[in-house]
Amino acid sequence: MNLFKTAKWTTIIVGILLALIGGYGFFQPVSASVTVILLLGIAAIIRSVTDFVNAFNSQFLRGTHVFAGLLNLIVGIILIFEPGVGHLYFGLLISFWVLFGSIQYIAVSFSNEFVSGWVRWLSVLLGVLGVFASVYLLLAPGLTFLVAIQIASFYLIILAVIMIITGISSTEN
């Protein structure tokens, strides 16, 4: 089986899962607080697997994918096994996670390996929105936990759109 085809479908499936998690957290932040922390941890670990698979498929951005994979793995482990830390440092943890993930998508957008055409510019736009969301989270220390969940969930929806479009329109078969 072609490894890129596996990565393509993994990207689409992870995108759909992130959209569902993001929608749940955005529209139900109160009931979703603990659930979102755990689901974000699971999503981060799944995304780390996708990043590691993409690192093997990439010719130019291997370091970016490996770094993102390690970051996602660390964030996922913290959120799953120490949900109290997730509650306490949610804004800070999520803002850096969103920041590095958005920068990664901007960098990947300028590579001809995974996206091209209008998808490239959509990825850049959504990556820039993610950077703004992360900076907002960093600069708003009084931000309530529920609003932080909504912002993180909105980012997950943006990330899901990027992943689904990237998977569907990849330049490989």
C-alpha positions in Angstrom: 0.0 0.0 0.0 1.3 3.4 -0.9 2.3 5.3 2.3 1.0 8.6 0.9 -2.4 7.2 0.2 -2.5 6.1 3.8 -1.4 9.6 4.9 -4.0 11.2 2.6 -6.9 9.2 4.1 -5.5 9.6 7.6 -5.4 13.4 7.1 -9.0 13.4 5.9 -10.2 11.2 8.8 -8.3 13.2 11.4 -9.8 16.4 9.8 -13.3 15.0 10.2 -12.7 14.0 13.8 -11.2 17.4 14.6 -14.3 19.1 13.1 -16.6 17.0 15.3 -14.5 17.7 18.5 -14.3 21.4 17.6 -18.0 21.7 16.9 -18.8 20.0 20.2 -16.5 22.3 22.2 -17.6 25.4 20.4 -21.3 24.9 20.9 -21.3 23.1 24.3 -18.3 24.6 26.2 -19.8 24.0 29.7 -20.6 20.4 29.3 -17.6 19.9 27.2 -14.8 21.2 29.4 -13.4 17.9 30.7 -14.4 16.0 27.6 -12.8 18.6 25.4 -9.5 18.3 27.3 -9.4 14.6 26.9 -10.6 14.7 23.2 -8.0 17.4 22.4 -5.4 15.1 23.9 -6.5 12.2 21.7 -6.7 14.5 18.7 -3.2 15.7 19.4 -1.8 12.2 19.5 -3.6 11.2 16.3 -2.4 14.3 14.7 1.2 13.5 15.8 0.9 10.2 14.0 -0.2 12.0 10.8 2.8 14.4 11.2 5.2 11.5 11.6 3.7 9.8 8.5 4.0 13.1 6.6 7.6 13.4 7.7 8.4 10.1 5.8 6.6 11.4 2.7 8.2 14.9 2.7 11.3 15.7 0.8 11.8 19.3 2.1 9.8 19.7 5.3 10.8 16.6 7.3 12.1 18.6 10.3 8.9 20.6 10.4 6.7 17.5 10.5 8.9 15.8 13.1 8.8 18.9 15.3 5.1 19.2 15.0 4.7 15.5 15.6 6.7 15.7 18.8 4.8 18.8 20.0 1.5 17.2 19.3 2.5 14.0 21.1 3.7 16.0 24.2 0.5 18.1 24.3 -1.6 15.0 23.8 0.1 13.1 26.7 -0.2 16.1 29.0 -3.9 16.6 28.2 -4.8 12.9 28.6 -2.7 11.9 31.6 -2.8 15.2 33.5 -6.2 16.8 32.7 -5.7 19.1 35.8 -2.7 20.7 34.1 -4.8 21.0 31.0 -7.4 23.0 33.0 -4.9 25.1 34.9 -2.7 26.0 31.9 -5.3 25.5 29.1 -4.9 28.9 27.5 -1.1 28.9 27.5 -0.8 25.3 26.4 -3.4 25.6 23.7 -2.1 29.0 22.5 1.4 27.6 21.8 -0.1 24.4 20.3 -2.2 26.5 17.9 0.7 28.9 17.2 3.1 26.1 16.2 0.5 24.2 14.3 -0.5 27.3 12.3 3.1 28.1 11.5 3.5 24.6 10.3 0.5 24.9 8.0 1.8 28.1 6.6 5.2 26.5 5.9 3.6 23.4 4.3 1.5 25.7 2.1 4.6 27.0 0.4 5.8 23.5 -0.4 4.7 21.9 -3.6 4.6 18.5 -1.9 1.1 18.5 -0.4 -1.0 21.4 -1.7 -1.1 23.7 -4.8 -3.3 26.4 -6.4 -6.1 27.9 -4.4 -5.7 25.3 -1.6 -2.3 26.8 -0.9 -3.7 30.3 -0.3 -6.6 28.9 1.7 -4.1 27.1 4.0 -2.1 30.3 4.4 -5.2 32.3 5.3 -6.4 29.7 7.8 -2.9 29.4 9.2 -2.7 33.2 9.7 -6.1 33.1 11.5 -4.7 30.4 13.7 -1.7 32.6 14.5 -4.0 35.5 15.4 -6.1 33.2 17.6 -3.0 31.9 19.5 -1.7 35.4 20.0 -5.1 36.4 21.4 -5.0 33.5 23.8 -1.5 34.5 24.9 -2.4 38.2 25.4 -5.6 37.6 27.3 -4.6 36.1 30.6 -8.0 36.8 32.2 -9.8 34.9 29.4 -12.2 32.5 30.9 -11.8 28.8 30.5 -15.0 28.5 28.5 -14.1 31.2 26.0 -10.6 29.5 25.7 -12.4 26.3 24.9 -14.5 28.0 22.2 -11.4 29.6 20.7 -9.5 26.3 20.7 -12.6 24.6 19.3 -12.8 27.2 16.5 -9.2 26.6 15.7 -9.9 22.8 15.5 -12.6 23.5 13.0 -10.2 25.6 10.9 -7.6 22.9 11.2 -10.1 20.3 10.2 -11.0 22.3 7.1 -7.3 22.6 6.2 -6.7 18.9 6.7 -9.8 17.7 4.8 -9.1 20.0 1.8 -5.4 19.1 1.9 -6.2 15.4 1.9 -8.8 15.6 -0.8 -6.8 17.9 -3.1 -3.3 16.5 -2.6 -1.1 16.5 -5.6 -0.3 12.7 -5.2 -2.7 9.9 -6.1 
